Amino acid sequence: MKRILFFRHAWALSLPVAMLLSVSATLAATPAAPLPAMKTGQLSVSGLSSGGYMAVQFSVAYSATVTGAGVIAAGPYSCSRGNLTVATTLCSCTSGLPWCAVSPGGTNVPELVRITARYAERGRIDPTRHLARHRVWLFSGLADSVVPMAVMDDLHAYYEHYIPPENIRYRKDVKAEHAMPTESFGNRCDQLGAPYISDCDIDGAGELLQWIYGPLHPKSNGAATGRFVEFNQAEFLPRPQEHGMAATGWLYVPRGCKRGGAGCRLHVAFHGCRQTSTLVKEAWVRHAGYNGWADANRIVVLYPQAAPLRFRNPNSCWDWFNYDDPDFAVQSGRQMRAVKRMTERLMGGGPGRNNGRD
């Protein structure tokens, strides 16, 4: 029964609450402030699991703005077609055996390419020609029981339809379970459990950032020297907790970017299900591996936060299967629009405020 409950409503982990709260320290609590206006550039995205699906959606829908993407354990754009059964049986193994139907080619990449083309033709996403200049880093663990490698292989095939092969790096040579791979933090690499960050002797965040941006200065190995800002997400989506987003999100600003961020890059790191600050404390925001690279290379990191919705999304996943919004994968989607407005605020392209509509 545990495997059936595991993500029955999109990746619900049947693990003791104590494991979810086992992180040693918490981020300093500060009153939620407005997201600061900055002038960063070179926007890129990445994510794990539902955050990986969100990174794919965001990079495809806003391909004219995004430079590249890093995707860990997720599948192709619009894989779920807005259907929970498809999401949990074809795009992941989260309904449990024997219902899992993941297989090579099972997501039907040609159909997803056609869906993408229709969205682009109707102006619901940016023209797909912009994807040709993207650089994409993919990671699939050999031991991943939640999003098996066949799904990631389909994501690779999807990207190959748009992006030159030399712009895609696909790592699938590590016996990793469903987690963010790091050099030294987290669970044993082949273990599944909170906080879904694993010590795999691989710097996933560093590899994806260097693939997207090119050679970077070596990361800082000490404690983070920048500033963590807890900001108000309701400014970008009214009543966010009614739509699967938390009241607040996190921003990491390196010292070199504290004066407006001119000359700094911007990276959005989407957490996976059950990886929010309220569930695993600061594990994703502090230990997913981004901040040391941010400190050494003037990269501002945006950590938007999802939130639970009773029955529809109890596990704080991002909306990649229409638990809140049938427009989940296009520019008009509530969560997509909210995060885009955050990036606009940080990139100096406008106030980035919500226009008053959900």
C-alpha positions as CSV (number, residue, x, y, z in Angstrom):
1,M,0.0,0.0,0.0
2,K,2.8,2.4,0.7
3,R,3.9,2.6,-2.9
4,I,0.3,3.3,-4.0
5,L,0.1,6.2,-1.5
6,F,3.5,7.3,-2.7
7,F,2.6,10.4,-4.8
8,R,-1.0,9.2,-5.3
9,H,-1.9,12.9,-5.5
10,A,1.4,13.8,-7.3
11,W,4.4,12.6,-5.3
12,A,3.3,12.2,-1.7
13,L,6.2,10.6,0.2
14,S,5.1,8.1,2.9
15,L,8.0,8.9,5.2
16,P,8.1,9.9,8.9
17,V,7.6,13.5,9.7
18,A,10.7,13.4,11.8
19,M,12.8,12.7,8.6
20,L,11.3,15.7,6.9
21,L,12.3,17.9,9.8
22,S,15.8,16.4,10.3
23,V,17.7,19.4,8.9
24,S,20.0,20.9,11.6
25,A,19.2,24.6,11.3
26,T,16.7,27.0,9.8
27,L,17.0,30.2,7.7
28,A,16.7,33.3,9.8
29,A,13.1,34.3,9.9
30,T,12.5,37.8,8.6
31,P,9.3,39.7,7.8
32,A,8.3,39.1,4.2
33,A,9.4,42.1,2.2
34,P,8.7,43.1,-1.4
35,L,10.9,41.4,-4.0
36,P,13.7,43.9,-4.7
37,A,13.9,45.6,-8.1
38,M,17.2,44.6,-9.7
39,K,18.9,44.7,-13.1
40,T,20.2,41.2,-13.6
41,G,20.5,39.4,-16.9
42,Q,21.0,36.0,-18.6
43,L,18.0,34.2,-17.1
44,S,18.2,30.5,-16.7
45,V,16.1,27.9,-14.8
46,S,16.5,24.5,-13.3
47,G,14.5,22.1,-11.1
48,L,14.0,18.7,-9.6
49,S,11.0,16.4,-10.1
50,S,7.9,18.7,-10.3
51,G,10.3,21.5,-10.3
52,G,12.0,19.9,-13.3
53,Y,8.7,19.8,-15.1
54,M,8.2,23.5,-14.1
55,A,11.7,24.4,-15.5
56,V,10.8,22.7,-18.8
57,Q,7.5,24.5,-19.0
58,F,9.0,27.8,-18.1
59,S,11.9,27.5,-20.5
60,V,9.7,26.5,-23.4
61,A,6.9,29.0,-22.8
62,Y,9.3,31.9,-22.3
63,S,12.1,30.7,-24.6
64,A,12.8,34.2,-25.9
65,T,13.8,35.3,-22.5
66,V,15.5,32.1,-21.1
67,T,19.1,31.2,-21.8
68,G,19.0,27.6,-20.8
69,A,17.7,25.0,-18.4
70,G,18.9,22.2,-16.0
71,V,16.4,19.4,-15.5
72,I,16.7,16.6,-12.9
73,A,14.2,13.8,-13.0
74,A,11.4,15.2,-15.1
75,G,9.9,14.7,-18.5
76,P,8.9,16.5,-21.7
77,Y,6.8,19.7,-22.0
78,S,3.1,19.2,-21.4
79,C,3.7,15.5,-20.7
80,S,0.6,15.1,-18.5
81,R,-1.7,16.8,-21.0
82,G,-3.4,18.1,-17.8
83,N,-4.4,14.6,-16.7
84,L,-3.5,13.3,-13.3
85,T,-3.6,9.6,-14.5
86,V,-1.2,10.4,-17.3
87,A,1.0,12.3,-15.0
88,T,1.3,9.5,-12.5
89,T,1.4,6.5,-14.8
90,L,3.1,7.6,-18.0
91,C,5.2,10.7,-17.0
92,S,6.2,9.2,-13.6
93,C,5.7,6.0,-11.5
94,T,3.9,7.8,-8.8
95,S,0.6,5.8,-8.8
96,G,2.6,2.7,-7.7
97,L,2.8,-0.7,-9.2
98,P,1.1,-2.3,-11.1
99,W,-0.4,0.9,-12.5
100,C,2.9,2.4,-13.6
101,A,3.0,2.3,-17.4
102,V,6.3,4.1,-18.0
103,S,8.1,2.7,-21.1
104,P,10.5,3.9,-23.8
105,G,8.7,6.4,-25.9
106,G,5.7,6.1,-23.7
107,T,5.2,9.9,-23.4
108,N,4.6,10.1,-27.2
109,V,7.1,12.9,-28.0
110,P,5.8,13.5,-31.5
111,E,2.4,14.4,-30.1
112,L,4.0,16.7,-27.5
113,V,5.9,18.4,-30.3
114,R,2.6,19.0,-32.1
115,I,1.0,20.3,-28.9
116,T,4.0,22.7,-28.5
117,A,3.6,23.9,-32.1
118,R,-0.1,24.6,-31.6
119,Y,0.6,26.7,-28.5
120,A,3.3,28.6,-30.4
121,E,1.0,29.2,-33.4
122,R,-1.7,30.6,-31.1
123,G,0.8,32.9,-29.3
124,R,0.3,31.1,-26.0
125,I,4.1,30.4,-25.8
126,D,7.1,32.1,-27.4
127,P,8.0,30.9,-31.0
128,T,9.9,27.7,-30.7
129,R,12.8,29.0,-32.9
130,H,14.2,30.6,-29.7
131,L,14.9,27.2,-28.2
132,A,17.7,26.6,-30.8
133,R,20.1,28.8,-28.8
134,H,19.3,27.3,-25.4
135,R,21.8,25.1,-23.5
136,V,20.3,22.3,-21.6
137,W,21.7,20.0,-18.9
138,L,19.8,16.8,-18.0
139,F,20.3,14.3,-15.2
140,S,18.6,10.9,-14.7
141,G,19.6,8.6,-11.9
142,L,20.1,4.9,-12.8
143,A,18.1,4.0,-9.6
144,D,15.3,6.6,-10.0
145,S,12.1,4.8,-9.1
146,V,9.9,7.9,-9.3
147,V,10.7,9.3,-12.7
148,P,12.5,6.4,-14.5
149,M,15.1,7.0,-17.1
150,A,12.7,6.2,-20.0
151,V,10.8,9.5,-19.2
152,M,14.1,11.5,-19.2
153,D,15.1,9.8,-22.4
154,D,11.8,11.2,-23.9
155,L,12.7,14.6,-22.6
156,H,16.1,14.3,-24.3
157,A,14.3,13.4,-27.6
158,Y,11.9,16.3,-27.2
159,Y,14.7,18.8,-26.8
160,E,16.6,17.3,-29.7
161,H,13.7,18.3,-31.9
162,Y,14.6,22.0,-31.2
163,I,18.1,22.2,-29.9
164,P,21.4,21.3,-31.6
165,P,22.9,18.1,-30.0
166,E,26.0,19.9,-29.0
167,N,23.9,22.2,-26.8
168,I,22.5,19.3,-24.8
169,R,24.4,17.5,-22.0
170,Y,22.6,14.4,-20.6
171,R,24.1,12.6,-17.6
172,K,22.7,9.2,-16.8
173,D,25.7,7.3,-15.5
174,V,25.2,7.5,-11.7
175,K,23.2,5.1,-9.5
176,A,21.1,7.9,-8.0
177,E,17.6,7.7,-6.7
178,H,15.1,10.5,-7.1
179,A,16.9,13.5,-5.7
180,M,19.1,16.5,-6.4
181,P,22.7,15.2,-6.7
182,T,25.4,17.0,-4.7
183,E,29.1,16.5,-3.9
184,S,28.7,15.9,-0.2
185,F,25.2,16.9,1.3
186,G,22.2,14.7,1.9
187,N,21.3,11.0,1.8
188,R,23.1,8.1,0.3
189,C,23.0,8.4,-3.4
190,D,20.7,5.4,-4.0
191,Q,18.4,6.2,-1.1
192,L,14.9,7.7,-1.5
193,G,13.8,10.1,1.2
194,A,13.6,13.6,2.6
195,P,15.1,16.1,1.9
196,Y,15.5,14.6,-1.6
197,I,19.0,15.9,-1.9
198,S,21.7,13.2,-2.1
199,D,25.4,12.9,-1.7
200,C,26.3,11.4,-5.1
201,D,29.8,12.9,-5.4
202,I,28.4,15.0,-8.2
203,D,27.9,18.8,-8.1
204,G,24.6,18.9,-10.0
205,A,24.0,22.6,-9.5
206,G,27.6,23.4,-10.6
207,E,27.5,21.2,-13.6
208,L,24.2,22.7,-14.9
209,L,25.2,26.3,-14.2
210,Q,28.6,25.8,-16.0
211,W,26.9,24.0,-18.9
212,I,24.4,26.8,-19.3
213,Y,26.7,29.8,-18.8
214,G,30.1,28.4,-19.8
215,P,33.2,28.4,-17.7
216,L,32.7,29.9,-14.2
217,H,35.0,30.7,-11.3
218,P,35.3,27.8,-8.8
219,K,32.5,27.9,-6.3
220,S,33.0,29.2,-2.8
221,N,33.2,26.3,-0.4
222,G,32.6,28.2,2.8
223,A,29.3,29.4,4.3
224,A,27.1,31.5,2.1
225,T,28.2,35.1,2.2
226,G,25.3,36.7,0.5
227,R,21.8,37.7,1.7
228,F,18.7,35.5,1.9
229,V,15.6,37.6,1.4
230,E,12.1,36.2,2.2
231,F,9.7,38.0,-0.1
232,N,6.0,38.3,-0.6
233,Q,4.8,36.1,-3.4
234,A,1.2,37.5,-3.1
235,E,2.4,40.6,-5.0
236,F,2.7,38.4,-8.1
237,L,-0.3,36.1,-7.6
238,P,-3.3,37.1,-5.5
239,R,-4.2,34.6,-2.7
240,P,-1.2,32.4,-3.7
241,Q,-2.1,29.6,-1.3
242,E,-5.4,29.1,-3.1
243,H,-3.4,28.3,-6.2
244,G,-0.6,26.1,-4.9
245,M,2.0,28.8,-4.1
246,A,3.2,29.8,-0.7
247,A,2.7,33.3,0.8
248,T,6.5,33.8,0.6
249,G,9.4,32.8,-1.5
250,W,13.2,33.1,-1.1
251,L,15.9,35.1,-3.0
252,Y,19.6,34.7,-2.6
253,V,21.6,37.8,-3.4
254,P,25.5,37.4,-3.4
255,R,27.5,40.3,-2.1
256,G,28.6,41.2,-5.6
257,C,25.0,41.8,-6.6
258,K,23.7,43.8,-3.6
259,R,23.8,47.1,-5.4
260,G,21.1,46.6,-8.0
261,G,22.5,43.5,-9.6
262,A,23.8,45.1,-12.8
263,G,26.2,42.7,-14.5
264,C,24.8,39.7,-12.5
265,R,23.0,36.7,-13.9
266,L,19.6,35.3,-12.7
267,H,18.8,31.7,-12.1
268,V,15.5,30.3,-10.9
269,A,15.7,27.0,-8.9
270,F,12.4,25.2,-8.7
271,H,12.2,22.7,-5.8
272,G,10.5,19.4,-6.1
273,C,7.4,18.1,-4.2
274,R,7.7,18.2,-0.4
275,Q,10.9,20.3,-0.6
276,T,9.4,23.6,0.5
277,S,10.9,25.5,3.4
278,T,8.0,24.6,5.7
279,L,8.7,20.9,5.2
280,V,12.4,20.4,5.0
281,K,13.5,23.7,6.5
282,E,16.3,25.3,4.6
283,A,17.5,22.1,2.8
284,W,16.6,23.2,-0.8
285,V,17.3,26.9,-0.4
286,R,20.6,26.4,1.4
287,H,21.9,22.9,0.4
288,A,20.8,22.2,-3.2
289,G,24.2,23.5,-4.3
290,Y,23.6,26.8,-6.0
291,N,24.7,29.4,-3.5
292,G,28.5,28.7,-3.6
293,W,28.5,29.1,-7.3
294,A,26.3,32.2,-7.0
295,D,28.8,33.8,-4.5
296,A,31.8,33.2,-6.8
297,N,30.1,34.2,-10.1
298,R,27.6,36.9,-9.2
299,I,24.5,34.9,-9.8
300,V,21.2,35.9,-8.1
301,V,19.2,32.8,-7.3
302,L,15.4,32.9,-7.1
303,Y,13.8,30.1,-5.0
304,P,10.0,30.4,-5.6
305,Q,7.9,28.3,-3.2
306,A,5.0,26.1,-3.9
307,A,2.4,25.2,-1.2
308,P,-0.1,22.4,-0.6
309,L,-3.7,22.4,-1.8
310,R,-5.9,20.0,0.1
311,F,-6.8,16.9,-1.9
312,R,-5.6,18.4,-5.2
313,N,-2.0,19.0,-4.3
314,P,-1.3,18.0,-0.7
315,N,2.5,17.7,-1.2
316,S,3.5,21.2,-2.4
317,C,4.2,20.2,-6.0
318,W,4.4,22.7,-8.9
319,D,1.5,22.6,-11.2
320,W,2.5,20.4,-14.2
321,F,-0.7,18.4,-14.4
322,N,-3.6,20.8,-14.0
323,Y,-4.3,20.5,-10.3
324,D,-5.1,24.2,-10.2
325,D,-5.0,25.6,-13.7
326,P,-5.8,24.2,-17.2
327,D,-3.3,26.8,-18.6
328,F,-0.5,25.3,-16.3
329,A,2.0,25.0,-19.2
330,V,1.5,28.2,-21.1
331,Q,2.3,31.9,-20.4
332,S,-1.2,32.6,-19.1
333,G,-0.9,29.9,-16.4
334,R,-1.1,31.4,-12.9
335,Q,2.1,29.9,-11.5
336,M,4.0,30.5,-14.7
337,R,2.9,34.1,-14.9
338,A,3.7,34.7,-11.2
339,V,7.3,33.5,-11.6
340,K,7.7,35.4,-14.8
341,R,6.7,38.6,-13.1
342,M,9.3,37.8,-10.4
343,T,12.0,37.5,-13.0
344,E,10.8,40.8,-14.6
345,R,11.2,42.6,-11.3
346,L,14.7,41.1,-10.9
347,M,15.8,41.9,-14.5
348,G,14.6,45.5,-14.5
349,G,12.1,44.9,-17.4
350,G,9.2,46.4,-15.6
351,P,7.5,46.4,-12.2
352,G,6.5,42.8,-12.6
353,R,3.3,43.3,-10.6
354,N,0.2,41.3,-10.9
355,N,-2.5,42.9,-13.0
356,G,-5.3,42.1,-10.6
357,R,-6.5,38.9,-12.2
358,D,-5.9,35.3,-11.0
